[in-house]
Amino acid sequence: MIILQLVTLPFILSMALFSAEPEAETTASAAFEVDSTHSTSIFRTQHMGAGMFYGRFNDIAGTIQFVEDMPAFDITIDIASVDTNNSRLDSHLKSPDFFNVVEFPVMTFVSTSSKKIGDEKYEVVGEFSMHGVSKTITVLMAKTGQMKNSRGEKVGFETEFSIKRTDYDMPFGIESGSLADETKIIVALEAGR
Amino acid sequence: MNPVEVLQFVGIPLGIGSAIVILSWWLLPLKRFQPLGVIVAVGISSVVAFILQEGVPTLPPTQRWHWLVFTVTAVSLLACIYPCFKKWDNLIVLQALIAGLVAGLILQFPSQQEWYMRCLVFVMVLFAGTGLRRVTIPAWHMYLVSWAVLAGLSILALQSSFAKLAFYAGAMSAVAASMCVLQLLRPRETKSVQIIYGTAIVGCTLCGFAYDQGDTAQRSAWFLPMASIPLSAICYVAFANKKYRAVVSLAVVNVCIVAAITWSIFATPATDEMWP
């Protein structure tokens, strides 16, 4: 029995070493997959020059690379998942008056560079594409947390930025004053691996 | 949609179209060139109605539905050639064939790029163009049919939450109404204008169908107003009583439009939500 253990021990140890090394490498480079359920994308614009009107997109997908404390984002939001709690308004937002979901089904943000500007705060530059128009924008991204447990590793980010709809060829309702040009977008991401 | 928007997006093309026709009464006294007034008026109104909402169109367009205005403009230019030929009266079908080819090549809405869809566009423009030609006797009849069909399509566009198409079809409908009144005030040759309306009707139909997010039953309603044109033409020809054939053919159009709107409303899932 002792002989058997002596024979098998080096084999088991070497197996453990061989298997541990690639796992560590995978953990360092593997991207975090965005968890659509626990991620949120909200937009806000002014209606009739009075109230602030909110809506959200329910389907967010993508990946976050987080190597050497520098995040990189590749996020896709499904326009068809727009939700304003009013089906007729959702239908109008999907029409060519606004997002034109038939031709432009997603909006995307792909980061090109990021810079740490403070404690858990990053300045992320990337290509924001919506409604067939792509523009380079800079957003301030805050890391809201990171934890590792038996269910895997999770990381969270949040950003808030504003765009002008006219920059994205979506001017409906601006001239008549029914909807503002400036739209604030809040994106809170949770991703895991 | 508020009264100011209606005045802007429908009233301005209507005013410009009407002004062009009234000016043409004096600028184009020759009978041969009289149709040009209405052709130019309808073509320019179409472009103005589009520009007021989307700005000056770019080529290639940023959105596929912009092909609608390019197609109507191309067919308007084609229609301008018609009065230059003295003996084209018997070749009206040839004109519709060319317009059908132009529309089949240019109209490129989403999910409609396959060859059989192009063929369908060709056939639809041919039928709508020649159908409207049949009911140009008297001319105001053709304008009435165009007015009703485009107004119906405008309502269907509103029902499907596509306000820009609703305004465009509404403007074209209003211009047809104005042409009808002006035609009654001062009858003029109207040759060739029917092909512009035929193309606009087919274009608005296919555009609305392409972007409608409703289910198949709801979307099918789009084809009913357009189908009323050849039906109306058949009734006009087939109805024995010449005194009432215009009334009967117009009634067919209106029944089809009311049916399409009713169909669309009932096919839409019931909701208490109001928008806008």
Interface residues (C-beta under 8 A of the other chain):
Chain A: N86 S87 R88 L89 S91 H92 K94 S95 P96 D97 N100 V101 V102 E103 G132 D169 F172 S176 S178
Chain B: N2 V4 E5 T62 Q63 R64 W65 P110 S111 S160 S161 F162 A163 K164 L165 A210 Y211 Q213 P269 T271 E273 M274 W275 P276
